[in-house]
Amino acid sequence: MNTNRTDDPFLLDPAVTPVYRGIYAAITLLFILVGFSGNLIVCLAVSRVRRFRNTINLLIANLAVADILQCGNIISLFVTLVKGKWVFGTFLCNVNAFLMIGLVTASVYSLVAIAVNRYVIIHHCDRYPKTFSRKRTKLMIAAVWLIACASALPPVFGWGVYTFASRRGFCILDFYGSTSYVITMSTTILLVPFLVIALAYCRIFLAIHKSKRKVGKIHPSMEETPSEQSVTARRSRTQKLEAFSLSVMLFVVTFLFVVIYVPTMVFNFLEMIGTGTPNVGIDLGFVLLALSNHIINPFVYGIMNKNYRTSIHLVIRNCFR
């Protein structure tokens, strides 16, 4: 990644040829449009559909908000590819890099909150209403954004450096600027959260495996009539199946995030230590892979969850009335 050019530090690297720029710009624009509209529909579904007005969907909407903001943030990338240089100046370059780091962090910690939410509802369902009340969930969301801001602030005060990545077209952390900050960030933003998420979902899937034979088995009150017992059993089984199904869907969302970002981070690390590939096509490919994360979640929701699929169709239909 060439970031030390002597003529104009905001010019794209000559290796990013017009052909690369055209393809890169077209895909970036597609990501912006699809990511913004898809995640906005998710937010509208959560706000307008009564059955979605619960705490887990607040966390899902928060993840969608982070993706919407990132789609807005990469509009500058599209403009840079069209113009051939970063035209927004040093201050907005720092803002762009700050948002890149902060919004990825917000996504990661939203996934942590979602994993903990699923763990509590599966393993400690009696504590769930209190642990994830609307007030506490909103405080968790506020904490996610505070952590996101805190993670991106150090370069503003000199610990780490934000710079224009001339082979990528946007501003980002200079991996050569401060090794200590890069290591700290990688640990607190990626390693620790992913370990928490992995532990939570391991416990969740163990519980799902153990419950497969128990779903539908219930110990009704002796005062219930047979018909009441049947209704109670069906309701309990439906609630368990919905919780399991939603947990699996959210695990897929998390798994895709890891599959997308871990190779990108490994590639960045290899570049930092000087063993990365000099091929600009591969470099841009990893950038697009990372950006794709901001568009895929609405598709996962629609494909894997019938309630979301129905609600998304409803929102889209209402938008075109």
N, C-alpha and C positions, 0 to 999 in steps of 0.2 A: 504494500500500500504506500504509494508515493505521496508524502505529505510535506516534503521539504523543497518545493520548487522555488527557484530564485526570481523568476520573472513575475508571475502573478499567482499567489497562493490559492486563489479561488478559481483558477482555470481547471477544467477537466483534463485528466491525463490523456496525452495523445493516443495511448493504447485503446482508449474508449473511442473507437472509430464511429463514423456516422451510422454505420449499419448497427453496431452495438447500441448506440444511443437511440436509434429508432425503435429497435425491438424492446429495449429496456424501458423507454418512455411509454410505449403502447401498453406493456404489461403493467407498469406502475399505475397508469391511468385506469386500467381495468380494475386493479386492486382497490384503488381509491373509491371508484363508483360502487363496486360490488360490496366492499367492506363497509362503507358508510351506510348504504341503503339496507343491507342485511342486518347489521347490528342495530340500526335505528328501528327496524321492524320488531326486533326482539324487545327493545325497550318499550315500544308502543304496546306490544302484547302484554308485557308485565304490568304496565300502568292501566290498561283499558279492560283487560279480561279479569273478571272477579276472582276466578279460581287460581290465578297466578299471583295474587296479592299476598304472598307469604314470604317468609324470611329467606328461604333458599333462592327464590326467584329475585329477591333484592340483590343477592350476591351475584347471580347470573347477569342481572342488568348492570351491575357495577363493572363486571368484566367486559360487557358490551360497550360501556361508556369509554373504558380505556382503549378499546379497539377503534371506536369512532374517533377519538382524539388523535390516535396514532395515524389514522387515515388522513386526517386533516393536516397532521404534521408533515406527511410525506408529499403534500402538494408542492412544497418547495423543491423536492427531488425532481418532480416532473418538470417544473419550470427550469431547473438547472440543466436537465437533459436537453430541453428544447433550445435554451440559450447557449449552451456550451460552457457555462461558467456559473458560479454562485454569485447572484446579483443582489443579495440582501444585506451584505455587510457583516462586519465582525460581531456586532451585538446579537443580531438575529441568528448568526451561526452558533453562538453559545446557547441561545434559547432553543434552537433546533436540537442540539446535542443534549441539553438538559432534558428536553421532552422525550427524546429517544430513550435515554437511560431511565427516567422517571416512569414512563408509561409501561416499559417492559417490567419494571419492578412492581408497578401497580397490578399488572396482569398476573405475575407470579404469586404475589401475596393474596390476590383474589382467589386464585386456585388453592392456596393454603387454607383460606377461610372456608371455601367450599368443601375441601376434603375433611376438615374438622367438623363441619356441619353434618356431613354424611356419616362420619364416625359416631357422632353423638346420637343421631337419630336411629342408627342401627344397634349400637351397643348400650346406649343409656337413654332409651326413648322416654322414660319417665322424667328425666331431667331436661329433655329437649325444649319444652315450652318456656322454661325459665332461662336456660342457657342461651337460647336463640330467640329471645323476645324481640319485638321490632326495635325497641330502644337499644338493646345491646347489639343487635345486628347493625344498626346505624352507627353505633360507636366503633364497631369493628371496621366498617367501611371507612370511617374517618381515620382510623389508625392506619389502614392500608395506604391512604393517600399521604399521610404524614411520613410514613416509612419511605414511600416513593420519592417525596420531595427531599427527605434527608439523604437518601442514597445518591441523588444527583447533585447535591449542593457542594461537596468538597472541592471539585475543580474550580468552582466559582471563587473559592477562598485560597486557591493555590495548591491544594493537594490533588494532583492530577491535572491534566490539560485537555481542553476541548479543541478540536482542530477540524479543518475541512479535509475529508477523505477524497482526494482527487480522482481515484479510480472507482469511487462509488457514488459520488454526486451529492452527498449530504455530510453534515457535521456530526462528529462522534467523538468518543473518548480516544485520545492518543494512547495506544497501548504501550508506547515507549516512554510516555511522560512520567509515570510514577508506578513502578512495579508494586510497591506496597499497597497503593490504592486499588490496582487491578486485582491483586490477590484478595484483599479485603472485600471488594465488591463481588468477586466471583464466589466467595465463601458465603456471604450474607444474603446475596440476591439469588444465587443458584443452588449451591451445594446444600446448605442447611434447609431451605424451603423444600427442595426436592426430596431430601431424606424424610422430612415430616410428612410430606404427601405420600411417599412410598410406604411408610409405616402405617399411615391411616388407611390406605386402600388395601394393604395386606390384611389388616384386621377386619376390614369390611368384607372382603371376599371370603375370608375364613368363616365369618358369621353367615354369609349368604350360603356357602357350601353346607354348613351345619344345619341351616334352616330349611333346606330344600324339602326334606322329608316331613318337616314340621308345619309347613305352610298349610293352612286350612285346619290344623288341629288347634282346638281352643278349649278352654275350661270355662264354660258359661256358668252364670249364677244359677243356683238351684231354684231361685224364684222365677226364672224366665220360662215361658212356655216354649214348646218345641219350635213354634214358628218364630218366636223371638230369638231363640238360640240359633236358628238357621240364618236369620238376618244378621245377627252379631258375628257369626262365623264368616259369612260372606264379606261383611264390611272389614273384618280384621284381615282376611286373606287379601282383599283388594288393596288395603292400605300397605300391607307388607310388600305385595308385588309392585306397587307404584314406587315405594321407597327403594326397592332393589333395582328396578328398571332405571329410575332417575340416577341412582348411584353409578350404575354401569355406564350410562350416557356421559356423565360428568367425568368418569375415569377416562373414557375415550378422548374427551376434550383435553384433559391433562396429559394423556399419553401422546397425543399429537403435538402438543406444545413442546414436550420434552424431545420428541423425535425431530422436530423442526429446529429447535434452538441449540441442542447439544452439539450437533455437527457444526453449526455455525460458530459456536464458541470455541470448539476444538480447532477449527480453521483459523480463527482469529489468534488463538494462542500459538499455533504453528508459525503464523506470520510474525508474531511478536518476537519469537526466539530465532527467527531467520530461516526457518525450514519450510515456509509456506510456498505454494505454487505461484509462479509469476504469471500464469495464464489469466488474462483479464476476464475471459468468458466464464471460467470457473469461479472467479471472484464475484462477478455479478450474479452468477447462478446461486451462490450462497446467500447473497443479499435478497434476491427474490424469494428464496426458500423461507427466509426469516419473515419477510413481509407477508407471505401467504398465510401466516398464522392469524392475521387480523381479519381474514375473510371467511375462514372455514367453519367457525363455531356455529353460525346460524344454520348451515347445511347439516351439521351433525345433529342439532336440535330437531330439525325438520325430518330428517331421515330416521332417527332413533326413538323419537317420542311422539306418540299419536296426539297427545294433548297440545304439544307445541305446534305440530303440523297443522292441526285444525285451527288453532289460534292465529298462526301466521297467515293462513289462507283468509281468515276472517278480517285481519288487519289490512291485508293487501286489497281485498274486495271493497272494504270501506273507503280506502284511499282513492279508489277510482270511481266512486259513486258520484 
